[in-house]
Amino acid sequence: MKNLLEIFQIIYRGNPEKIELLDKAILNKGNSKFAQFYEGLATGKIKSDLEAAQLIYKASPTDPKYRQLKSRFRKRLFNTLFLLDATDTLAEDENRNLFVQMQKQWSLTLIIYQHKARKTAINMARNLLILCGKYEFHRLATDIAHFLWKDAVLRQDMKNITHYETQRKKHEAFSRAEREAEEIFLKSRLQLKQKEEGLEVSLSLEKDAEKLVQLAEKFPSAEVYFYMYYIWILQYREQGNYRAMAQICRQAQKQIRNFTYWPDADKIHTFVIQEMYAAWGQKDLKAAAHLIEQNEKGLKKNFPVWLELMELYFLTASYARDYTRMLSIYNRVSEQALIHEMEPEAKGKWQLFRAYLYLLFDCRVLKSAPADPRMHKEDMAHIRWDKNIKKQWKLLFLLSDMVVLRKPDTAIFRANQGLKTQAKGYRNQAAIRRAVFLKLLERLHKANYSEKQLRLTDKYYQQLRTTHKPTSTHMRQLEVIPYEHLWEILLKYFTTPR
């Protein structure tokens, strides 16, 4: 009761009637401006200041009444956010829910301490520190232990000074190791991305992996283990050792599941994605499809990871020449009504996937096409994509023109002549394969789309069959349908009687 009385005095002195929330009493008032603002945001009627000001006041965003309403609405929003029950908003993720609740308790502890309710604050902090130790929330535990140590110093409590200093140093060491592991990993991944983009960088994956192994031996936390396993996976992927890569993915999942209360436990799905890439690298498309079917249901609550898995599923079906399944996967993603919520790069990929499905439909490979309207050349001018995806669309429009009109823009062939002379100097396999495929398309166009008139295509076709297909969803390397498969589809289309 003493603690309760201390907290009550804080609230009593703080005029609780002045605390503004977005509660039912406010939101159920039909004529309330707050209710109108809330309803407009909830239904999507409000997406900008202009729309909000017009809807509520029929005025401009600079109108003083609207600006005051927006300021007060924002204040109420933050007050309400702090009081929301994490068990409702994060019900599907128990570990994250527990961590958020403890962070909230820590914030309340500091507020209570600032209002001179010292005994209550210290008692709450002690309980929190015990829980942080149990659940291995090292970064939060470091702050709490320092808070308790500082209080003990001010009171000259020698016994607790020593105790909390020991606690702080222990959790601080783990916290520092976790940050160091994250830094090592992120720098290595940045180097790999720069290399993928054609930049000259010196990789240090092996040395970085050794550093992370040493950290994991000294500070065995879920966070350190996660980065240690992940950098091994990147190392094996770079080496092309996909068997070892798949083995590490399985080992990582097994090891990290031992850390029951890790708040970032959803990161374990990263290893499912990487195991998919490993199956791809081993050309084991059945294993890749099986992995997706095993894990898809559990990943739906984590939309970005589920979406990446669906990208891989779509491409796996493509590489296995299961074009009907490709259409089914596309429809499943579009039915989720989440395509509009995607990041620009992901949205660009799925638009490209849809366009390839239309190409398959035009080539009479599919009996039906996606329901969405197809993209036209003039749409390209309104989309801010990078040069890699623009190359993909140019190739796609070329293929579409060849199939539908037999009148392609031959400028792409002329541009390819200059690239062909530098084929040996290409930095990546994807560029070589693209150049070879364009050479085949040029021959087909010159032969007037007649197989009988085709000349000197076998060497290019064999080159596509024998070179390694990129196992990546990065736009620079992406082949939605492998070029040799596309070539076979085109030949069959032009030689089959109509």
N, C-alpha and C positions, 0 to 999 in steps of 0.2 A: 504493500500500500504506500510505503514511503516514496518509492520510485514513481508510482502513479500520481501521487500528490504533486511531486516536482514537475512532472510533465503537464499536469492540469494547470498549474500556476502559469506556465509558459503560454498555454493557449488562452487562459483567462485574461492575462495582461495584453495579449496580442490582438484583441478585438476580432474574434473568429467570424463575426457577421460581415466583416469587410472582405473576407476571402471569396473571390469570384470564381465559380466553376461552371462548366457546361454540364449541368445536371438535367434530370427529367423535367423539373419545374420550368426551366428556361426553354428547353427544346420542344416541349409540348404546347407552348404558347404560339398559336398560329400567326399572331400579329407581331411577334418578337423579331427584331432585326437580327439578333443572334441566331434564332431558329431558321430564318431565311438564309443566312450565310451558311449555316451548318448543312441545311438541306441542299443548297446549291452546290456545295463541295461534294456532298455524298452522291448526288445524282449525276455529277459531271457537267451541270449547267455552267458552273464557274471554273474557268481554267486560267483566268487572267484578271488583273485589277480592273481592266476596262469592263469585262463581263460582269464582275461583282458589283461595281459602282452603278452600272446600268440597270442590273436586276433589282438591286435593293433601293437605290435612291433616284434612279433615272438621271444620274449626274456623271461627271467625269471623275477619274481616279484622284484628281487633285482637290476634289471637294472636301472641305474641312470635316463635314459630318461623316463622310466615308472613311477618311484617314483616322478619325477618332474611333469609329466602330472597329476598324481593322486592328488598331492597337489594343483595344480592350478585348477583342476576340482572341488575339494572340496570347494575351496574358491569361485569360481563362483557359485556353488550350493547354498552356504549359502547366498551370496549376492542376488541371485534370489529369494530364499525362503522368505527373508525379504520383498521383493517387491510384492510377490504374492497377488492377490486380494482374500480376505477371502470369498467374496460373490460367487466366482467360486468354491472354494474347499469345502466350508461348506454350500452350498446353501440349503440343506435339513434341516438344523438346524439353524433357525433364531436366537435363543437365544445365542447359542454358537458362531455364526457368529458375533453378536453384541459385545460379550465379547472379542473375539479375536481382533476385530477392535479397541476396546478401549485400550487393552493391547499394541497394536502396536502404537497407538497415544501417550500412556504414554512413551514408549521407545523413540519415536521421540522427545518428550518434553525434556527428559533428555539429549539427544544428542544435541539439540538446545541450552539448558542451558549451557552445557559444552563448547560450542563454543561462549560463551559470549553474545548470543542473548537473554538477560534476559527478556525483555518486552514481546517478542513473546512467550517464554517458560511459563512465568507466566500466560499470557492470555489463552494459551492452557490448562494449568493445572486447572485454575479456571472453564473453561467450562467442562472439564472432571470430576471434582469433583461434579458439579451440576448433570451431567448425572449419575454418580455412585450412588449418593443419590437417584435419581429417580428410578434406576433399582436395587438398593440394592446390589451392588457389594462391599461389606463391606471391603474385604481384599485389593482390589485395592484402594478403597477410603481412607483407613488408610494411605497408602504410599503417596498418593497425598496430603492429608491434612497435613501430617508431612512436606512434601517438601515446601508447601506454608507457613506453620507456621515458619519454619526455615528461609525462605526468609524474612518474616515480622520481625523476631527478628533481623536479620542482618541490616535491614533498620530502626529499632526502631519504627515500625508502630504499636502502641499500640492497636488501634482498631482491626486490622486484626490479631494481636497476639492472642487476646481473642477469636475472631471468629473462627479461624482455630484450636485453641487448643480445643475448644468445639466440633468442627466437628471431629477432630481426636479421641478424647476420646469416642465419641458416636460410630463411626465406629469400633474403636479398641475393644470396649466392645462386639459388635456383632461378630466381627471376632474371638475374644478369645472364645466366647460361641460356635461358630461353630466348632472350633478346639477341644474344650473340648468334645462336643457331638460326634464328629468323633472318638476321642480317647476312650471314654466310650464304644461306639458301637463295635469298632474293637477288643478291649480286650475281650468283652463278646463273640463275634463270634469266636475268637481264642479258648476260653475255650470250646465252644460247639464242635468245630472241634477236639480238643484234646480228648474230651469225646467220640466222634464217633470213634476215633482211639483206644479206649480202655484204655486211660490214666485216672488215678484217679485225678479229678479236682473238686473243689467246685465252683458251679455256683452261680452267684450273679445277676441273670437277674432281679429279682423283685426290688432290691435296685437300680440297674442301671437305670431301667425304671423310678423310682421315681425321680432320679437326672435329667433325661432328660425332664420329665414333668415340673420340676421347671425351667429348662433352657428355655424351650419353652414358659412358661408363662412370663418370664422376657425378653426374646429376641426372639420374634416371627419371625424367618426367615425360608425360605424353607429348608435350610440345617439342621437346628436343628429339624424341624418337621419331616424331612425324617428319621433321625436316631431315633427319639422318636418312630415313628410308627413302624419302622423296628424292634426295640428291643422288642416291644410288640408282634409283629408277632412271633419272635423267642421264646418268653416266652410261648405263647399259643401253639406253635407247640411242644415245649418240654413237655408241660402238656398234649398234645393230645386233646386240646380243639379246634377242627378244625372249629366249627361253629363261635366261637368268632374270630378266626384267619381270616376267610373269611370276616367277618364284618369289621375288622380293615383294611384289604386290600382295601376294597371299600371306607371306610372313608378316608384313606390316599390319595388315588387318587383324591378324591373330594377336600380335603383340599389343597393339594399341587398345584393343577391346578389354585388356586387363585393367586399364585405367578407367574405373567405373564412372567417375564423376567429372571427367574432362569436359569443360563447357563447350569446347569446339569439336565435339565428337562427330558432328556432321562432316567434318573434313575427311573422315575415313572413306567417304564416297569417292574422293579423289583417286584412291587406289583401285577402285572398280573401273574408273575411266581409263587409268593407265594400263590396267590388265587387258582392257579392250584393245588398246593400241598394240600391246604385246601380241595378242592373238592375231591382229591385223598383220603385224610384222612377220609372223610365222605363217601367214596365208591360211590360217585356220579359221575360216569364216563361220563354220558351224559352232566352234567354241565361242566366238565373238557373239553370235546371236543368242547362244545359250546363256552367256553372262548377262546380257541385257534382259532376257526374259526372267532370270532369277532375281534381278535387282530393281527392275523398273518400278514395281509397286511401292517399294520402300523409299524410292527417291522422289516420288511425286510431290512430297511436301517441301522438297528443296528444289524449286523451279529451275534455277540456273544450271544445277548439276543434271537434273532430269532432261533439260533441253539439250545439253551437250551429249548426253547419252543417246537421245533421239537422233541427233546429227550423225553419230557414229552408227546407229542402227540403220538409218537411211542409206548411208554410204556402204555399210556391210551388205545390205540387200542389193545395192547397185553392183558391187564387185562380184556378188554371187549370181548376178543376172536374174534376180528375182524381182522383176520390174513391177509386178502386181503388188508385191509387198511394199515396194517403195511408195506407191500411190496410197496404200493403206496407212503407212506410217505418216505420210504428209497430212492425210485427212485427220488422223488422230491428234496431231499437233494443232492443226487449224481449228478443230472442234473444241479444243480447250479454251478458245477465245482469248488466248494469251499472246498470240503473234504480235498484237499491237503493243504489248508491254515489253517486248524484247529490246535489248540494247541494239544500236544501229548495225553493228557488225553481224550479230545473229540474225537480225531481220533481213539483212542483205543476203545472207546465205540461203534462208528459206525462200526468199523470192527467186533466187537462182535455181533452187531445187524444183520449185513449181514450174519454172520455165523449161527445165530439162524434161519434166514430165509431159509438158505440152509437145516438146520435140518428139518424144517417144510415141505420143498419140498421133502426131502428124505422120510418123513413119509406120503407123499401123502396128506398133508393138503393143500398145495398150488399147483396150476396147473403150475406155472412158478416160476423161481428163479431169484435172482439178476443177472444182466449181468456180474458183476465183477468176476474175478477169485477167487475161494475160497482159504482160507488159510490152509496150511498143517502144520503138527507137526514140521517139520524141520524149518519152518519160525519162530517159537517161540524163537529159539536161537538168532535170529538177532534183537529182539525187546526188548528194555529196559523198561519193565513195572514193576510196583510194585507187591508185592506178592498177592494183592487182585485180580487183573485182571488175574494173572497167574492161580489162583485157578479157576476163571471163565472159562478159556480156557481148563484147565485140565478136568473140568466137561463136557464141550462141546465136546471135543475129545472122552471122555468116551461114551457119548450118541451117537455120530456119529458111533463109532466102534460097539456099540450094535445094532444099526439100520442097518448098512450096512454089517458088517462082523460077528456079533454075537460073536466076540472074543475081548472083551475089556481087557485093562491092569488092572488086578485085584489088583494091588498094592494099588490103591486108596481105595479099600474096606478094605484092611488090615490096612492102615493108619487110616481109619475111626473108627476101633475098639477101638483104644486108646482114640480117641476123645469122643466116645459114653459113655465111663465110667465116663467122666468128664462133662456130659451134664448139670448137675445142676450148675456147676461152670462157664458156659459160660457167657460172659459179654453182649452179644447181641443176640437178637432174630434171626438175620440172620444166625448166626453160628449154632444154634439149628436146624433151618429149613433145612439147607444144610445137616447136619448130618443125619437127619431123611430121607431126600430124597435119600441120598446115601445108606441108609439101605434098602429102597424099591428097588433100582436098583440092589443091591446085591441079594436080594430075587428073583428078576426076572431072573437074570443070573443063579442062582442055580436051578431055575425051568426050565431051558433050554428054556426060552422064551415061555412057554406054560401056559396059564391062568389056566388050569385045575390042574397043579402041584404047583401053587402058594400057599404058606402057610404063615399065620401070617402077613398079609400085612394091614388088615383093621385098626388096631390100629395106624399104622404109617400114613396111608392115612387120617384118621380122625384127627390126630394131626396136619397135614398140613392144613386141612380145617378149623380147629378151632383156630389155632394160627394167630396172626396178621401179615399180609404181610408188609414188610418194605416199607414205602412211601418215598423213597429216590432214587436219581440217583447216590449216592456215591458208588464207586466200592465195598466198604466193605459190603454194604447192598443190592446191586442191584440184583434183580431177573428179568431178561429180560422177561421170561415167568414164571408166578407163578408155583412153583414146583408141586402143586396139578393138575394144568392144564397140565403140561408136563407129569405127570404120566398117566392121562386119555388119552392123545394123544398116548403114547407108548402102553398102553393096547389095544387101538382100532387098532393100526397098526399091532400088533402081533396076534390079534384074528380075524382080517378081512381076509377072503380068498383072496389069490393073484389072 
